[in-house]
Amino acid sequence: MSTTFRSDRAAELIRAATTKILREEVQDPGLGFVTITQCEVSRDLQNAKIYYTILGDNDARLKAEAAFERARPFLRSRIGEEIDLRSVPEVLFRYDRSTDNAMRIDEILAGLPELQKDDEK
């Protein structure tokens, strides 16, 4: 089995387990409207970056960052119980900026004069 396949499979298992644990077990109000978008696991399966988005403004994002930091040991432990891996990777939570970037691109495109003329036709 190739290491890329193993890390991709582990990433999907970790993403699904994290989503389930957040939905069913975590009661922190800072994580109320969080969505886990993706997970990246290193080739050696020692580190996992879990990306999330949150409904709300920058204040909500900052509260979520603090809540993830508080919950990180618990989440790592529970992930280890949920999935069968030799060792549980260290988990890092990162805000997924792809939605913000897409909205910004839409704003830029909407402001272009050439596109506004096409919309008027």
C-alpha positions in Angstrom: 0.0 0.0 0.0 1.5 3.3 -1.0 2.1 6.0 1.7 0.0 8.5 -0.3 -3.0 6.2 -0.2 -2.5 5.5 3.5 -2.2 9.2 4.4 -5.2 10.1 2.3 -7.2 7.3 3.9 -6.1 8.3 7.3 -7.0 12.0 6.6 -10.5 11.0 5.6 -11.0 8.9 8.7 -9.7 11.6 10.9 -11.9 14.2 9.3 -15.0 12.0 9.7 -14.2 11.1 13.3 -13.5 14.8 14.2 -16.9 15.8 12.7 -18.7 13.1 14.6 -17.0 14.0 17.9 -17.7 17.7 17.5 -21.3 17.0 16.7 -22.0 14.5 19.5 -19.6 15.2 22.3 -18.1 18.7 22.4 -20.3 21.2 24.2 -18.1 24.3 23.9 -20.2 27.3 22.6 -17.1 28.5 20.7 -17.5 25.5 18.4 -21.2 25.9 17.8 -21.2 26.6 14.1 -18.0 24.9 13.0 -17.7 22.8 9.8 -14.7 20.5 9.3 -13.8 21.0 5.6 -10.7 18.8 5.1 -7.8 17.1 6.8 -4.2 16.7 5.6 -2.0 14.0 7.2 1.8 13.9 6.8 3.2 10.9 4.9 4.6 9.4 8.1 1.1 9.8 9.7 2.5 11.7 12.7 0.8 15.1 12.1 -2.7 16.0 11.0 -3.9 19.5 10.0 -7.7 19.7 10.3 -9.2 22.6 8.5 -12.5 24.2 9.5 -14.8 27.1 8.7 -17.2 28.8 11.1 -20.3 30.8 10.6 -19.8 34.3 11.9 -17.4 37.2 11.9 -13.7 37.5 12.9 -14.7 37.4 16.6 -16.4 34.0 16.1 -13.2 32.7 14.3 -11.0 33.9 17.2 -13.3 32.2 19.7 -13.2 29.0 17.6 -9.4 29.0 17.5 -9.3 29.3 21.3 -11.9 26.6 21.7 -10.0 24.2 19.4 -6.8 24.8 21.4 -8.7 24.0 24.7 -10.3 20.9 23.1 -7.2 19.6 21.2 -6.0 17.0 23.8 -9.6 15.7 24.2 -10.1 15.6 20.4 -6.8 13.8 19.8 -7.6 11.2 22.5 -11.1 10.6 21.1 -9.9 10.4 17.5 -7.5 7.7 18.7 -10.4 5.8 20.1 -12.5 6.2 17.0 -10.0 5.1 14.4 -7.5 2.2 14.3 -4.0 3.6 13.8 -0.8 2.5 15.4 -0.2 6.0 16.8 -2.5 8.9 16.9 -1.1 11.9 15.0 -0.6 15.3 16.6 -3.6 17.4 15.5 -3.5 21.1 14.5 -6.6 23.0 13.7 -6.5 25.6 11.0 -9.1 28.1 9.7 -9.9 27.3 6.1 -9.6 30.5 4.2 -10.8 29.1 0.8 -14.4 30.4 1.3 -13.1 33.8 2.3 -10.8 33.8 -0.8 -13.7 32.8 -3.1 -15.9 35.6 -1.8 -13.1 38.1 -2.3 -12.6 37.0 -5.9 -16.3 37.3 -6.5 -16.2 40.9 -5.1 -13.2 41.7 -7.4 -14.9 40.3 -10.4 -18.1 42.1 -9.7 -16.2 45.3 -9.7 -14.7 44.9 -13.1 -16.3 47.2 -15.7 -16.2 44.6 -18.5 -18.3 42.2 -16.5 -20.8 44.9 -15.5 -21.4 45.7 -19.2 -22.0 42.0 -20.0 -24.5 41.8 -17.2 -26.5 44.7 -18.5 -27.1 43.1 -21.9 
